[in-house]
Amino acid sequence: MSENTRLRPLPDPAHLPALRREYVHARPAAGLGPLDPPVRVLLLYGSLRERSFSRLAVEEAARLLEFFGCETRIFDPSDLPLPDQVKGDDHPAVHALREHALWSKAQVWCSPERHGTITGIMKAQIDHLPLAYKGLRPTQGRTLAVMQVSGGSQSFNAVNTLRLLGRWMRMFTIPNQSSVAKAYQEFDEAGRMRPSPFYERIVDVMEELVRFTVLLRPHTDKLVDRYSERIEADRPVGAADAILAAINPTA
């Protein structure tokens, strides 16, 4: 793992054995907005196990996103300190996570379900993403896809919690989601996901994430422009906006 980036390499990025290519759009967002520059996606997973199913699911998601023309980064949380463990969060892993979040235009969060909710590893990563950082906002206005893996029957506790957190972080969480039940049965010895309805759902979710990101990306600045933040920053509206508001106060 690089000291500077703390990113996991993606094994076999172009190998998609479970994907039936005759049924998939190579550019699912075509016609919804500009496809250039490529959508930049940060992917987070929530387990440090050597065979982490949340990481394996994220890797499958990243391969699909790259097939769809996106750029991806998978953050490695293995040496991330607990929130408030290091004074001022002054730790290389924290700095790297925040820089990757600022780089992204979309994110994927995947957690195992543990004791009916997300793991501490997953929550620690989100807790290290402040609403404001160096005058910028690492999460606000970005699209988000949520996923979970379970050791038992299908559940939605983790994705529901991730949705709550995404809303709190001022992200546009897409409607679709993925919950992989009995994850130990869904991956082969090489760590690749077997063809199944669970895999098909991950394809659905990644297609939808790309579409919503391309659709919203040209309008993000307008969508997250807030009255309270303009006051806080002492940033009056422009003359054209003020005139429009006076002419048509209900607009």
C-alpha positions as CSV (number, residue, x, y, z in Angstrom):
1,M,0.0,0.0,0.0
2,S,1.4,3.4,-1.0
3,E,2.2,5.8,1.9
4,N,0.7,8.6,-0.2
5,T,-2.4,7.2,-1.8
6,R,-3.5,4.3,0.5
7,L,-5.4,2.8,-2.5
8,R,-5.9,-0.9,-3.2
9,P,-5.0,-2.1,-6.6
10,L,-7.9,-3.6,-8.6
11,P,-7.1,-7.2,-9.6
12,D,-8.0,-8.2,-13.2
13,P,-9.9,-4.9,-13.9
14,A,-11.1,-6.0,-17.4
15,H,-12.1,-9.5,-16.5
16,L,-15.8,-9.8,-16.0
17,P,-16.7,-13.5,-16.2
18,A,-20.2,-13.1,-14.6
19,L,-21.3,-10.3,-16.9
20,R,-23.5,-11.1,-19.9
21,R,-22.2,-8.4,-22.2
22,E,-25.0,-8.8,-24.8
23,Y,-27.4,-7.3,-22.2
24,V,-25.3,-4.4,-20.9
25,H,-24.9,-0.8,-22.0
26,A,-21.2,0.0,-22.3
27,R,-22.2,3.7,-21.7
28,P,-25.3,3.6,-19.6
29,A,-25.5,7.4,-19.2
30,A,-25.3,8.2,-22.9
31,G,-27.8,11.0,-23.7
32,L,-28.1,12.1,-20.1
33,G,-25.2,14.6,-20.1
34,P,-21.6,15.0,-21.0
35,L,-19.6,11.8,-20.6
36,D,-16.3,13.7,-20.5
37,P,-14.5,13.9,-18.2
38,P,-15.0,10.3,-17.0
39,V,-17.0,10.0,-13.8
40,R,-14.6,9.6,-10.8
41,V,-15.8,7.1,-8.2
42,L,-14.4,6.5,-4.7
43,L,-15.3,3.1,-3.2
44,L,-15.2,2.3,0.5
45,Y,-15.5,-1.1,2.2
46,G,-16.0,-2.1,5.8
47,S,-13.9,-5.1,6.8
48,L,-10.2,-5.8,7.3
49,R,-10.4,-9.6,7.0
50,E,-8.0,-11.1,4.5
51,R,-11.0,-12.5,2.6
52,S,-13.3,-9.5,3.0
53,F,-16.6,-10.0,1.1
54,S,-17.4,-6.3,1.3
55,R,-14.0,-5.6,-0.4
56,L,-14.6,-8.3,-3.0
57,A,-18.1,-6.8,-3.7
58,V,-16.5,-3.4,-4.1
59,E,-13.9,-4.8,-6.5
60,E,-16.7,-6.2,-8.6
61,A,-18.4,-2.8,-8.6
62,A,-15.2,-1.1,-9.5
63,R,-14.6,-3.4,-12.5
64,L,-18.1,-2.6,-13.7
65,L,-17.6,1.1,-13.3
66,E,-14.4,1.0,-15.3
67,F,-16.2,-1.0,-18.0
68,F,-18.7,1.8,-18.1
69,G,-15.9,4.3,-18.6
70,C,-15.4,5.6,-15.1
71,E,-12.2,6.2,-13.1
72,T,-12.2,4.4,-9.8
73,R,-10.2,4.4,-6.5
74,I,-10.7,1.9,-3.7
75,F,-9.5,3.2,-0.3
76,D,-7.6,0.9,2.0
77,P,-8.7,1.6,5.6
78,S,-6.2,-0.9,7.2
79,D,-4.2,1.8,9.1
80,L,-7.0,4.4,9.5
81,P,-7.0,5.6,13.1
82,L,-10.2,5.9,15.1
83,P,-11.9,9.3,15.0
84,D,-10.3,11.7,17.5
85,Q,-7.5,9.1,18.3
86,V,-5.0,11.4,16.7
87,K,-5.0,15.1,17.6
88,G,-6.6,17.1,14.9
89,D,-7.0,14.0,12.8
90,D,-3.4,14.7,11.6
91,H,-2.7,11.3,10.2
92,P,-1.6,10.4,6.6
93,A,-4.5,7.9,6.2
94,V,-7.1,10.5,7.2
95,H,-5.5,13.1,4.8
96,A,-5.5,10.6,2.0
97,L,-9.2,9.6,2.6
98,R,-10.3,13.2,2.5
99,E,-8.3,14.0,-0.7
100,H,-9.8,11.0,-2.4
101,A,-13.3,12.1,-1.4
102,L,-12.6,15.5,-2.8
103,W,-11.4,13.9,-6.0
104,S,-14.6,11.9,-6.4
105,K,-17.8,12.9,-8.1
106,A,-19.6,9.7,-6.9
107,Q,-19.0,7.2,-4.1
108,V,-19.9,3.6,-3.3
109,W,-20.1,2.4,0.3
110,C,-20.3,-1.3,1.1
111,S,-20.4,-2.6,4.6
112,P,-20.9,-6.1,6.1
113,E,-23.8,-6.3,8.5
114,R,-22.5,-6.8,12.0
115,H,-24.8,-6.9,15.0
116,G,-27.6,-5.6,12.8
117,T,-25.8,-2.5,11.5
118,I,-22.7,-1.3,9.7
119,T,-19.2,-2.1,11.0
120,G,-17.0,0.2,13.0
121,I,-14.5,0.2,10.1
122,M,-17.2,1.6,7.8
123,K,-18.4,4.2,10.3
124,A,-14.9,5.3,11.1
125,Q,-14.2,6.1,7.4
126,I,-17.4,8.2,7.1
127,D,-16.7,9.9,10.5
128,H,-13.4,11.0,9.0
129,L,-15.2,12.8,6.2
130,P,-16.2,16.3,7.5
131,L,-18.9,18.3,5.9
132,A,-16.2,21.0,5.3
133,Y,-12.5,20.5,4.8
134,K,-10.0,23.2,3.8
135,G,-12.9,25.3,2.6
136,L,-14.2,22.5,0.4
137,R,-16.9,19.8,1.0
138,P,-15.7,16.2,0.5
139,T,-19.2,14.7,0.2
140,Q,-21.8,17.4,-0.5
141,G,-23.5,17.1,-3.9
142,R,-21.9,13.8,-4.8
143,T,-23.9,10.8,-5.8
144,L,-23.8,7.7,-3.6
145,A,-24.6,4.0,-4.0
146,V,-24.9,1.8,-0.9
147,M,-24.3,-1.9,-0.7
148,Q,-24.0,-4.6,2.1
149,V,-23.0,-8.2,2.5
150,S,-24.4,-10.6,5.0
151,G,-23.3,-13.9,6.5
152,G,-26.9,-15.1,6.8
153,S,-30.3,-14.3,5.1
154,Q,-30.9,-11.2,3.2
155,S,-31.2,-8.0,5.3
156,F,-31.3,-4.3,4.7
157,N,-30.1,-3.0,8.0
158,A,-26.7,-1.9,6.8
159,V,-27.9,-0.2,3.6
160,N,-30.6,1.6,5.6
161,T,-27.9,2.9,7.9
162,L,-25.7,3.9,5.0
163,R,-28.6,5.8,3.5
164,L,-29.1,7.7,6.7
165,L,-25.4,8.6,6.7
166,G,-25.4,9.6,3.1
167,R,-28.3,12.0,3.7
168,W,-26.5,13.4,6.7
169,M,-23.4,14.0,4.5
170,R,-25.6,15.9,2.0
171,M,-25.1,13.3,-0.8
172,F,-27.6,12.3,-3.5
173,T,-28.1,8.6,-2.6
174,I,-29.5,6.7,-5.6
175,P,-32.8,4.7,-5.3
176,N,-31.3,1.3,-6.1
177,Q,-29.1,-0.7,-3.6
178,S,-27.4,-4.1,-3.3
179,S,-27.7,-6.5,-0.4
180,V,-25.8,-9.8,-0.9
181,A,-27.1,-12.6,1.4
182,K,-24.8,-15.5,2.5
183,A,-21.9,-13.8,0.8
184,Y,-19.6,-16.7,1.4
185,Q,-21.6,-18.7,-1.2
186,E,-21.4,-15.9,-3.8
187,F,-17.7,-15.7,-4.4
188,D,-15.4,-18.4,-5.8
189,E,-11.9,-19.3,-4.5
190,A,-10.3,-16.6,-6.6
191,G,-12.6,-14.0,-5.0
192,R,-14.8,-13.4,-8.1
193,M,-18.5,-13.2,-7.8
194,R,-20.5,-16.0,-9.4
195,P,-23.3,-15.3,-11.8
196,S,-26.5,-14.8,-9.8
197,P,-29.3,-12.3,-9.1
198,F,-27.1,-10.7,-6.5
199,Y,-24.5,-10.0,-9.1
200,E,-27.1,-8.7,-11.5
201,R,-28.3,-6.3,-8.8
202,I,-24.8,-4.9,-8.5
203,V,-24.7,-4.3,-12.2
204,D,-28.1,-2.5,-11.9
205,V,-26.8,-0.3,-9.1
206,M,-23.6,0.7,-10.9
207,E,-25.5,1.5,-14.1
208,E,-27.8,3.7,-12.0
209,L,-25.0,5.4,-10.2
210,V,-23.3,6.4,-13.5
211,R,-26.6,7.7,-14.9
212,F,-27.5,9.8,-11.9
213,T,-23.9,11.2,-11.6
214,V,-23.8,12.2,-15.3
215,L,-27.3,13.6,-15.0
216,L,-26.6,15.7,-11.9
217,R,-23.0,16.6,-12.5
218,P,-23.6,19.8,-14.6
219,H,-26.0,21.1,-12.0
220,T,-24.3,20.2,-8.7
221,D,-23.2,23.7,-7.8
222,K,-26.7,25.0,-8.3
223,L,-28.4,22.2,-6.4
224,V,-26.2,22.6,-3.3
225,D,-26.2,26.4,-3.2
226,R,-27.6,27.2,0.3
227,Y,-28.9,30.5,1.7
228,S,-27.4,29.7,5.1
229,E,-24.0,29.1,3.7
230,R,-24.1,32.3,1.6
231,I,-24.7,34.2,4.8
232,E,-21.9,32.3,6.6
233,A,-19.5,33.1,3.8
234,D,-20.7,36.6,3.4
235,R,-21.5,35.9,-0.3
236,P,-24.4,38.0,-1.5
237,V,-26.2,36.8,-4.6
238,G,-25.3,38.3,-7.9
239,A,-27.1,41.3,-9.3
240,A,-28.9,39.1,-12.0
241,D,-30.3,36.8,-9.3
242,A,-31.4,39.7,-7.2
243,I,-33.2,41.3,-10.1
244,L,-34.9,38.0,-11.0
245,A,-36.1,37.6,-7.4
246,A,-37.5,41.1,-7.4
247,I,-39.4,40.6,-10.7
248,N,-40.7,37.2,-9.9
249,P,-40.7,36.5,-6.1
250,T,-42.4,33.1,-6.5
251,A,-39.8,31.8,-9.0
